Amino acid sequence: MNTQTNQLVSLLPASDGVVTLDVKRFFSTALPTILSANQPMLNKILGRIDEIKTKTGIDIRQFEYLAAGISAKKIGEKKYDLDPVIIARGQINAAALIAAGKLAANGKYREEKIGSKTIYVFAAKEIAQQNKQAVNPKRSSMVDKVIGKLSQELAVAAFDTNTIAFGALPLVRQTLEARTPINSELTGLLNKNEVSVVNFAAKLPAGMGAFLPLDNDELGKNIDSIRFVFGNVNVSGDNTSVHMTARTLQNAQAQGLFETLEGFQILGKIALSGSKSADKQVYARLIQNARFSVNANDVILNLQVPQQDIDVLIGVLK
């Protein structure tokens, strides 16, 4: 991470996962490069952003950096509730941005004071339903899906003149109160690559193996042993790189996980060898190019994906 994203991460409350994004690089370089073989999809995404700007006055491309904290709460067997808080900074006027949101809400919000700062709590689900009528009918099913995933409330607050915090109300409260700082272990895992477009780190809940349809008890135990996952994604020239590390409790567990992944890699190569279809040839190269290594209790994946392979995969998407 760079200095800017470090500053934003330091403002986050205690979280189970953290993601940072270089917004400027994402929109100016990464997204156009990755979608270069599918201009209709790129134009559709940019069109939606322009639509949001027209309706609300908010242009998310004006943000330069953001940091997101995710809090996980178990609500049932194999079920977790994920609550986010996002801190974004850029060439914006935070007060004006919130004013635009209040205007779009048409009075459907309330205020809550935390010290000298004000949190604006919007009825996100109700506003989305209200604005659904203005959406292209072809997109209504997508809007329904989004509405279904919205929480009842969205909290927004100006942190300073060009920084806003928004997300779940309890986490925005904690952000402004600054009483529950982010785990230093997580922030340490984020600081692995200062030039990446995306950095991430998460502490996984126990029992992750139960979420996967695994017949192999040994593999399930190895997955259950993973306590942290961290890494980064970067786009540079004609290559997209993915670096990810899984940190287990014990060295032996990491070794077991490493050996299992290598076994799957061999099986994947066999299954896709000799395939004539372009997409399966790309999958075969992805498997071939994946580099696994183990260092103490860390299992590391390094993958370089050339743009020509991304073009094949992206080109068929609608």
C-alpha positions in Angstrom: 0.0 0.0 0.0 1.1 3.6 -0.5 0.9 6.4 2.1 -2.6 7.5 1.0 -4.2 4.0 1.4 -2.2 3.5 4.6 -3.9 6.6 6.1 -7.4 5.4 5.1 -6.8 1.9 6.5 -5.7 3.4 9.8 -9.1 5.1 10.1 -11.0 1.8 9.8 -12.6 0.2 12.8 -11.8 -3.4 13.9 -12.6 -5.6 10.9 -12.3 -9.2 9.8 -11.2 -8.3 6.3 -9.7 -5.2 4.5 -9.5 -4.3 0.9 -7.8 -1.2 -0.6 -8.3 0.1 -4.1 -6.3 2.6 -6.2 -9.5 4.1 -7.8 -7.7 6.3 -10.3 -5.5 3.5 -11.6 -8.5 1.1 -11.7 -10.5 3.3 -14.0 -7.7 4.9 -16.0 -5.6 1.8 -16.6 -6.8 -1.5 -15.1 -10.4 -1.6 -16.2 -9.8 -0.4 -19.8 -6.9 -2.9 -20.2 -8.8 -5.9 -18.9 -11.9 -5.1 -20.9 -10.0 -4.0 -24.1 -11.4 -7.0 -26.0 -15.0 -6.3 -24.9 -15.7 -2.6 -25.6 -19.5 -3.1 -25.3 -19.0 -4.3 -21.7 -16.6 -1.4 -20.9 -19.0 1.1 -22.4 -21.9 -0.4 -20.4 -20.0 0.0 -17.1 -18.9 3.5 -17.9 -22.4 4.3 -19.0 -23.8 3.2 -15.6 -21.3 5.4 -13.9 -22.3 8.4 -16.0 -25.9 7.6 -15.2 -25.2 7.7 -11.5 -23.4 11.0 -12.0 -26.3 12.5 -13.9 -28.9 11.4 -11.3 -26.9 12.2 -8.1 -24.1 14.4 -9.0 -21.6 11.8 -7.7 -18.9 10.6 -10.0 -17.1 7.7 -8.3 -14.1 8.3 -10.6 -13.4 11.4 -8.6 -12.2 9.3 -5.7 -8.5 8.5 -5.7 -8.2 5.8 -3.1 -10.6 3.8 -0.9 -10.2 1.3 2.0 -13.0 -1.1 2.9 -13.4 -3.0 6.2 -15.6 -6.1 6.3 -17.1 -7.4 9.6 -18.3 -11.0 9.6 -21.0 -12.3 12.0 -22.2 -15.8 12.2 -26.0 -16.0 12.0 -26.5 -19.7 11.4 -25.0 -23.0 10.2 -22.8 -22.1 7.3 -24.3 -18.6 7.2 -22.4 -15.3 7.9 -23.6 -11.7 7.7 -21.0 -9.4 6.2 -21.2 -5.7 7.1 -19.0 -3.2 5.2 -17.6 0.2 5.9 -15.8 2.1 3.2 -13.6 5.2 3.5 -13.0 7.0 0.3 -10.9 10.0 -0.5 -10.4 12.1 -3.6 -11.1 15.3 -5.5 -14.5 15.7 -4.0 -16.3 18.0 -1.7 -17.6 15.6 1.0 -20.3 18.0 2.2 -21.5 18.6 -1.4 -21.5 14.9 -2.1 -23.7 14.2 1.0 -26.0 17.0 0.1 -26.5 15.4 -3.3 -27.4 12.1 -1.5 -29.9 13.9 0.7 -31.5 15.4 -2.4 -31.8 12.0 -4.0 -33.3 10.5 -0.8 -36.2 13.0 -1.0 -36.2 13.4 2.8 -36.0 9.7 3.6 -33.0 9.9 6.0 -32.3 10.8 9.6 -29.3 12.3 11.4 -27.2 11.0 14.2 -24.5 12.9 16.0 -21.1 11.4 17.0 -19.2 14.2 18.7 -18.9 17.1 16.3 -19.7 14.9 13.2 -23.0 14.0 11.7 -24.0 10.6 10.3 -26.8 10.6 7.7 -28.7 7.4 7.7 -30.5 6.7 4.5 -33.3 4.2 4.0 -31.3 2.5 1.2 -33.8 -0.2 0.3 -36.8 2.2 0.2 -34.8 4.7 -2.0 -33.8 1.9 -4.4 -37.4 0.8 -4.7 -38.5 4.4 -5.3 -35.9 4.9 -8.0 -36.6 1.6 -9.7 -39.3 3.3 -11.8 -36.7 5.4 -13.5 -34.6 2.4 -14.5 -34.7 0.9 -18.0 -37.2 -2.1 -17.9 -34.5 -4.4 -19.3 -32.4 -3.7 -16.1 -35.3 -4.2 -13.6 -34.4 -7.8 -12.8 -30.8 -6.6 -11.9 -32.3 -3.8 -9.8 -34.4 -6.4 -8.0 -31.3 -8.4 -7.2 -29.5 -5.4 -5.9 -32.5 -4.4 -3.7 -32.7 -7.9 -2.3 -29.1 -7.6 -1.1 -29.4 -4.1 0.3 -29.5 -3.6 4.1 -32.3 -1.5 5.4 -30.0 1.4 6.1 -26.9 3.1 4.6 -24.9 5.4 6.8 -22.8 8.2 5.4 -20.6 10.7 7.1 -18.0 13.3 6.1 -14.7 12.4 7.8 -12.9 15.6 6.5 -13.3 17.9 3.6 -12.4 15.3 0.9 -13.0 12.0 2.7 -16.3 10.2 3.4 -17.2 7.1 5.3 -20.2 5.0 4.4 -21.6 1.6 5.0 -23.3 -0.2 7.9 -24.4 2.2 10.6 -22.6 0.4 13.5 -19.3 0.4 11.6 -19.6 4.0 10.5 -20.2 4.9 14.2 -17.1 2.9 15.2 -15.1 4.7 12.5 -16.0 8.1 13.8 -15.6 7.1 17.5 -12.1 5.7 16.8 -12.2 3.4 19.8 -11.7 0.1 18.1 -8.7 0.3 15.8 -8.0 -2.1 12.9 -6.0 -5.2 13.8 -2.3 -4.4 13.3 -1.8 -8.0 12.1 -4.2 -7.4 9.2 -2.6 -4.1 8.3 0.8 -5.8 8.3 -0.4 -8.3 5.8 -1.6 -5.6 3.5 1.8 -3.9 3.3 3.3 -6.4 0.8 3.1 -4.5 -2.5 2.9 -0.7 -2.7 2.1 -0.5 -6.4 -0.8 -2.9 -6.7 -4.3 -1.7 -7.8 -5.9 -3.9 -5.2 -4.6 -5.2 -1.9 -6.5 -7.5 0.5 -6.2 -9.3 3.8 -8.7 -11.3 5.8 -8.9 -13.3 8.9 -11.0 -16.4 8.1 -13.6 -17.8 10.5 -13.0 -21.3 11.8 -14.6 -24.2 9.9 -14.2 -22.9 6.3 -14.0 -26.5 5.0 -17.7 -26.9 5.8 -18.6 -24.3 3.2 -17.1 -26.5 0.4 -18.4 -29.8 -1.0 -15.4 -31.8 0.0 -15.2 -35.6 0.0 -11.6 -35.5 1.2 -11.4 -35.2 5.0 -7.7 -34.3 4.8 -8.2 -31.4 2.4 -11.1 -30.2 4.6 -8.7 -30.2 7.6 -6.1 -28.3 5.7 -8.6 -25.6 4.6 -9.9 -25.4 8.2 -6.4 -24.6 9.3 -6.2 -21.5 7.1 -6.3 -18.4 9.4 -5.3 -15.6 7.1 -5.6 -15.0 3.4 -3.8 -11.9 1.9 -2.5 -10.7 -1.4 -2.8 -8.3 -4.3 -3.9 -7.8 -7.9 -2.0 -5.6 -10.3 -2.2 -4.7 -14.0 1.0 -3.7 -15.7 1.5 -3.5 -19.4 0.1 -6.6 -21.0 0.0 -8.7 -17.9 -2.3 -9.0 -14.9 -0.7 -10.5 -11.8 -2.4 -12.2 -8.9 -0.5 -12.9 -5.7 -2.2 -14.7 -2.9 -1.0 -16.3 0.4 -2.9 -18.6 2.7 -1.4 -18.7 6.2 -2.2 -21.8 8.3 -1.8 -22.6 12.0 1.1 -25.0 11.6 3.8 -25.7 9.0 2.6 -29.3 8.5 -0.8 -28.0 7.5 0.7 -25.7 5.0 2.7 -28.5 3.5 -0.4 -30.6 3.2 -2.3 -27.9 1.5 0.5 -27.2 -0.9 0.8 -30.9 -1.9 -3.0 -31.0 -2.5 -3.0 -27.9 -4.7 -0.1 -29.4 -6.7 -2.1 -32.6 -7.1 -5.1 -30.7 -8.4 -2.8 -28.8 -10.8 -1.6 -32.1 -12.3 -5.1 -33.4 -12.7 -6.2 -30.1 -14.3 -3.4 -30.3 -16.8 -4.3 -33.9 -17.7 -8.0 -33.0 -18.1 -7.4 -30.1 -20.4 -4.5 -31.4 -22.4 -5.2 -31.6 -26.1 -8.3 -29.4 -25.9 -9.1 -27.5 -29.2 -11.5 -24.8 -27.9 -9.8 -21.4 -27.2 -11.3 -20.9 -23.8 -10.2 -24.4 -22.5 -6.7 -23.7 -23.9 -6.6 -20.6 -21.8 -7.7 -22.5 -18.7 -5.0 -25.0 -19.4 -2.4 -22.2 -19.6 -3.7 -20.6 -16.4 -3.3 -24.0 -14.6 0.1 -24.4 -16.2 1.3 -20.9 -15.2 0.1 -21.0 -11.6 3.1 -21.2 -9.3 2.6 -22.7 -5.9 5.2 -22.6 -3.1 5.4 -23.1 0.6 7.3 -21.2 3.2 6.9 -22.3 6.8 3.1 -21.9 7.4 2.4 -19.9 4.2 1.2 -21.4 1.0 1.8 -18.9 -1.8 0.2 -18.6 -5.3 1.7 -16.4 -8.0 -0.1 -16.2 -11.3 0.7 -14.0 -14.4 -2.0 -13.8 -16.9 -1.1 -12.3 -20.3 -3.6 -9.9 -21.9 -4.2 -12.1 -24.9 -5.6 -14.8 -22.6 -7.8 -12.3 -20.7 -9.0 -11.1 -24.1 -10.3 -14.7 -24.9 -12.1 -15.0 -21.6 -13.5 -11.4 -21.5 -14.5 -11.4 -25.2 -17.3 -14.0 -24.7 -18.9 -12.1 -21.8 -22.1 -10.2 -22.4 
